[in-house]
Amino acid sequence: MAAVLPPPKPKWFEFMALASMTGFARATGQLDGLAWAWEVKSVNGRALDLRFRLPPGFDALEAAARQALGAKLKRGSVTCALQISETQSRVSYRLNEALLDQVNGIIGRVAEKIETAAPRLDGILGLRGVIEVVEPEVDEAAREAREAALTQGLKAAVERLAENRAAEGKHLEAILTGLLDDMAALAAEARRVAAARPDAWRTRLEEQVAAVLDKAPAVSEERLTQELALIIARGDIREELDRLAAHLAAARAAIAKEDPGGTGRRLDFLAQELNREANTLCSKSGDAELTRIGLDLKLAIDRFREQAANVE
């Protein structure tokens, strides 16, 4: 009996853009007294790293395994193992009569020289080579049939692994989208807080300017205007928030786009860019509320990066 084919793909699998790099699958089968089990496991990896554990005599299957895995997966560290067992003994034994005749001749010559008891039958049969193990001969047709069945089982395991990784990708998509929503909400809150601060900034700056004028009345209005403009420019976070919004939109587009092997790298890059904007926002905040929002944003970005590291 050949390996059992995987069940039909669920409907969501047909349009799933995101896939995880972690997964496990197993496929079993048997043919002509030979049973096997394929086990394929994958974890995170920067590229597609394939490792094989095949029993002696089955190394020729590695090429088919590489092709099957390469066709379905683009990234991840993958271990592919094959276990072989016999459902019925295919080994037979035969008597090496020529060797047995030699042994009998030696026993006779020894008996002529030494008076001793005759050797037991089990002792004679226990001599190496008297009883030979005969491995069954596999003709070319049988070998090809066995390799075809094993290859079919391998493809079933790889198909299941790809489906499991896609199913995990569905959960990752929900988590990543939720984190993007959290970051968008924090960015909107930062924009509202920043927009509500001009009056407070103006009052504070007027007090600082008055203090400066008391100590240095010779300071010109032009110079004060220049300094005021610099202070406002240093505290302006609109560009950071605009870039943050653009990165969030790019991350959503990357999640929605079907790009096997490229989505994870793109999300990792965008996480770095998001973190850079959050750092700048914190450094320019000058406000406890904005600093708190910036720190919350950095925490959400860290969680996003951790989850994005699992994406193919």
Secondary structure, 3 states (H helix, E strand, C coil): CCCCCCCCCCHHHHHCCCCECCEEEEEEEEECCEEEEEEEEEECCCCEEEEEECCCCCCCHHHHHHHHHHHHCCCEEEEEEEEEEECCCCCEEEECHHHHHHHHHHHHHHHHHCCCCCCCHHHHHCCECCEEEECCCCCHHHHHHHHHHHHHHHHHHHHHHHHHHHHHHHHHHHHHHHHHHHHHHHHHHHHHHHHCCHHHHHHHHHHHHHHHHHHCCCCCHHHHHHHHHHHHHHHCCHHHHHHHHHHHHHHHHHHHCCCCCCHHHHHHHHHHHHHHHHHHHHHHCCCHHHHHHHHHHHHHHHHHHHHHCCEC
